[in-house]
């Protein structure tokens, strides 16, 4: 491999970023991809993701700016879950910078654009289902909101609103039954199931990423494990 490159790495917490946990594997993936030759790494940017606000990626913007200024190619160490983040995908597609996703080198501006459309469509459909469920509850005279806090939602009021939300989650689970049943039949752990769903750009009922806890609720809703 030859030429100039800028690397973009991601860690999920500030503590992980400080400790270097996870970074070494990504750095090794970058070096393995470059595989010797007359290359120059002109910059390395590490994005610390809080999990709260995923659309704001200052380090990505800095990496894109440096790549554009130096004529370097952007190396994204780990695309994986970003494949369902429309804002990230569109920023990448529209930046006018050559890039390679080391864990998915087949990705091109065309495929990135398609992934962005799919991710945005999925978010909009989830939002529409949630709004429809809440509107139906409101039409039946249900008082929406939670005036008495979380305990109120747990059984002291708004019973129909809670039921509507739960029904939305159940409907979403049924939409995924065939996929989840196939994955679960292979005997994965909840952690692996969550990773596999995220790798397929499948969102939770709330439009977020899957974790072992949410994957556990999913398989329980589908009756794949004993409650």
Secondary structure by P-SEA (a helix, b strand, c coil): ccccbbbbbbbccaaaaaaccaaaaaaaaaaaaaccccccccbbbbbbbccccccccaaaaaaaaaaaaacbbbbbcccccccccaaaaaaaaaccbbbbccccccccaaaaaaaaaaaaaaaaaaaaaaaaaaaaaaaacccccccccccccccccaaaaaaaaaaaaaaaaaaaaaaaaaaaaacccaaaaaaaaaaacccccccccccaaaaaaaaaaaccccc
